[in-house]
Amino acid sequence: MQIILTRHGKPDLHLDSWFAPMAMGDWLRHYDQAGVVPGAAPATTRAQAQAARLVASSTLPRSVQSAQRLAPEREVLRDPLFCEAEIPCPPWPSPRLPPLAWNAMFRLFWVYGFSLPTEPLPQTRWRAHQAARRLVELARENDSVLLVGHGLMTVLIARELLALGWHGPKRPVGGYWHCAVYREMG
């Protein structure tokens, strides 16, 4: 049995604007609705998807569209359990910075306990635990499953798989389309 964790393709989104933190919520909503840039996924990732008996994804468009690009002729199991951890956005009027700078800063705030109005880290870890158990169940039913997910949530799910006795890399996420394979050793 195996579980393959794959990060979605590069989002089709412009990252060159600067804005105040209070506008970050709108930017994140736009990001969550974005698909992926045109183009094919790497051949190795497509081969992993073709070999998997089941393809799953989060419900966010960039993940769903990536899964459909990897396995265009197959149905994709979509589950919000696999969605990325949300980022809190304080209503500060200034300063203006690029979205990736705010993203990194607010993610750090989130790790240290500032999560309003988003899901806090302990709850996200619990969701990752549930997601890992769901993937194990799907792998047992199908022998292999490929999840097209997101950066941080994939890391948290990988930790849970390792804690459940599966074997694979400790840090599963590289760039977009990167795959990490986990196997149950029995």
N, C-alpha and C positions, 0 to 999 in steps of 0.2 A: 504494500500500500504506500501511496505517496500523496503529499500535498505540495503543490507548487504555488508559491506566493509571487505574484507579479505586480510591479507598479505600473499604473496606467501610462499612456503616452503623454507627450508634452502637451499641456493645455493650450488651446487656441485663444490666447489672451495677451493683450499688450501690457507690458510691465514698466513702461517708460514714464508714466505720470507720477506726479508727487501730490500728496494731499495730507490734510490734517487727520489725526486719529479718529475723529468723530465720523469721517467719511469711509473709514475702513470697513464698517459693516456693509455698506452698499457695495463696495468693491468685492468683499467676500461672497455676497449673494450672487454677484455677476460671475465670479470665479466658479462657484458651485453649479452654475448653469452652463458653463463653457464646455464645449466638446474638446477634441484633440486636433492638433494641426494635421493637415492632409499628409499622406505618405504612408508607406508600408512599415509595419513593425519589423524588427530584425528577424532574420530567418530562424535563428535559434529559438527565439520566443514563440514564433509561429509554430515551430516543430513541437515545442513543449505543449502548446495549446491543442494541437492536433492529436498528440499522444494521450492527453487527459481524457478520461471517459466523461467527465462533467466539467463545465465551465461555469464559474460563479463570479459575481461582481457586486460591488456596492450599488446603490440606486442613483448615485450621482452621475450625470451625463458623461463626464470624462472617463469614468470607469466603465460604464455600459458601452460607450462607443468604442473604447479600446478592446473590450471583450468581443464585440461584434466584428471588429477588424481582425482579431486573432482567429476567430472561428466563425466566419460569415454564414456558414450553412447550418449552424447549430443554435439551439435555444440556450439562452443564458439565464441561469438562476440568479435573480436579483434580490438582495436582502439588505435593508438599512443597517443591520447589525455590523456590516463590513464598512460603513461610511467612516470617513476621516474624523478625527477628534476636532471639535470646533475650537475656534480661537476667540477669546474675549476681546471686545473692542471698547475701551473706555471713551467717554464722550468729551475728550479734550479738544479744545479749539485749535491748538497749535502744538508743536511746530509742524511744518510740512516735510514729509520724507517719502521715499519710494515705498511702494507696497511691500516689497520683500524685506525692507528694513523694519517696518511695522510688524510684519508677520513674525520675524525672528524675535523681536522684542516682546510682543504679546504672547508668543508661545513660551518664552522664558517666564513671563509673569504667571502664565497658566501652570507651569511646572511647580512654581513656588506658591501656589494656592489661590491666585486671583483668577476666578473663573466666571464671575457673573457677567452676563446671564447664560453662560454656556454650561455644558456638562463638565463637572469637575474631574480632575485626574483620577481619583479613586473610582468614580463611576465609570470612567472611560476604561480603566484597567479591568473592571468587572465585565464590561461589554466585550473587551478583547478576550477575556477568559471564556465567555459564552461563545464568541465567534470561533475560537480555537476548538472548543468542544463540538460546535456545529460542523466545522470542517472535518474533524475526526470522524464524526457520524457519517458525513457524506463520503469520505474516503472508504469507510468500511462498507458502505452500500455500493460504491461504484469502483472501488479499487484505486482510483486516482481522481484527484480534483485539482483544477487550476483556479485560483482566486485572483481576479484583477482588482487590486485594491489601491491603497494610498500609502504615502511615506510613513508617517508616524504610526498609524493603526497597524500597518504590516509589521513594524518592529515590535509592537506590543503583542500582536498575535503570535509572532515567532517566539517570543519569550515564553508565552503560555504553552506553545507546542513543545518546546524544550523541557519545560517543567512537567509536562504530561508524559515525558519519556521518548519523544520523537527526536530524531537526529538530523541536524542540518546546521547551517551557519548561524552564529549568534547575531550577526548584523545582516539581515537579508536584503536591505534596500540599497541599491546603487542608484543609477540614473533611471530615467524613464525607460520603460519596457524591461527592466532588469528582472530576472527570475532567480528564486532561491528554492531549492528542493528539500523537502523534509520527508524522512522515511521512518516508519515505525519499525523498530528493531525488536524482535520478540524472541 
